[in-house]
Amino acid sequence: MSNSLSLQDKQKLALQILRDRYKPKLPNTFDPNEICFKEQLAFVMDNSRWVTGSCSRRAGKSVGCTIDLMITAASTPNVNCLYIT
């Protein structure tokens, strides 16, 4: 009995090694406290169904909404998140 792998098994093993080697390296955690300023963090972390931000231009609305979207996507299983500008 031979211990060598079949050609098909070698191909599967090679493919798995390539997938493991080249999959994206993403951080294990995401901390909005490191990115947001105080008022922006309050906007992002508000658990209300509807949140309104009344602020000036360049106040970080897009960044805040993106961070909120990332938190929602990461913490909700089987969710589809859409960001439209």
N, C-alpha and C positions, 0 to 999 in steps of 0.2 A: 504494500500500500504506500502510495507516494504522498508526501506532505506538501508538495508544490501546489500553488494556486492555479486554477484554470485561467485562460486568457480573459474570460468575462469577469472573474473575480478580481484579477489584477487591474482591469479597467475601472471597475467600481471603486476599488481601493484608491487608485490614482485620482479619480474624480473627487472622492471624499477628502483626500489630502489637499487638493487644490481649493476646494470650497472652504476648508478650515483655514488655509493659509491666506486666502484673499478676501475673506468676508470683512466687511467694514468694521473698524475698531471704533466703537462708540463708547462714550463714558457711561459708567454704570449708574450714575446719579446725575440729577439736574437740579441745581439749587437756584431758584429765582432771586433769592436774597443777594446773590453775588452779582446779579445783572441789574435789578430794578432799584430805583430810588424809592424813598418812603411812600409817597403818594401813589406812585405807579404800582408798587407792591400791594397796597391796599386795594387798588382797582383789580389787580390780577387775582388776589386771594379771596375776593368777595364771593361767597357761595350762593348769592341770590340768583334766581332764574334769569332776570334781566338786570344788566348793569349799564349805567350811562356815565360816560366820562365827559365832563364839560371843561375843556381846557383849550389853551392856545395852540397855534401851530408849533410843530417840533417839540411837543410835550411828551412824546414817547407812546402815543396811542397805538401805532402799528406794532411796535416792539412789544408792548404790553399785551395786545391781542394775540400776537404770535406765541408769546410765552404761555398765555392762558390756553391756547390751542394745544401746545405741546404737553402741558400738564394733563389736560383732558384726554388726549390721545394715549398718553403713557399710563394713565390710571384707570381707564375704562376698557374692559375687554370687548373685543368685536365691535369697535366703534369706527364709524367713518366720519372724519373731520374735514370740513371744507373751509378754505380761506379765500375769500373773494375781495378784491380791491377795486 
